[in-house]
Amino acid sequence: MPHLRFRGVEKEEVKEISRELVDQLAEIVECPRDWFTLECIDTEFIFDGQESKGYPFVEVLWFDRGQEAKNRAATAVTDAIKRKHPTEDICVIFTNLNEKDYYENGNHF
């Protein structure tokens, strides 16, 4: 935890940015690198009844770390993806998890 789910970004692109991005995010959220999970979700975008190219979309699931950390994390994710998609809009959405609802090995945080 945190979990990052990538849509509209090729798996190879996520692999290329993963090391540096996790380094930055670990510093921002002050947690170990091995707490991060990066997931690539194969997605098909639809618009007006047609398949569309879509755009890079990253969902971040985490325990709330405040607005400043959220701003810095969103910038880090956006900047990493912009290297491969300089003209695309990049969407980053945060979902705050409740520690009482997050279990690891049967125990909540």
PyMOL commands that set and color helices and strands:
alter all, ss='L'
color gray80, all
select helices_A, chain A and resi 11-29+33-35+67-82+99-101
alter helices_A, ss='H'
color red, helices_A
select strands_A, chain A and resi 3-7+37-41+45-47+50-52+57-62+91-96+103-104+107-108
alter strands_A, ss='S'
color yellow, strands_A
deselect
rebuild
show_as cartoon
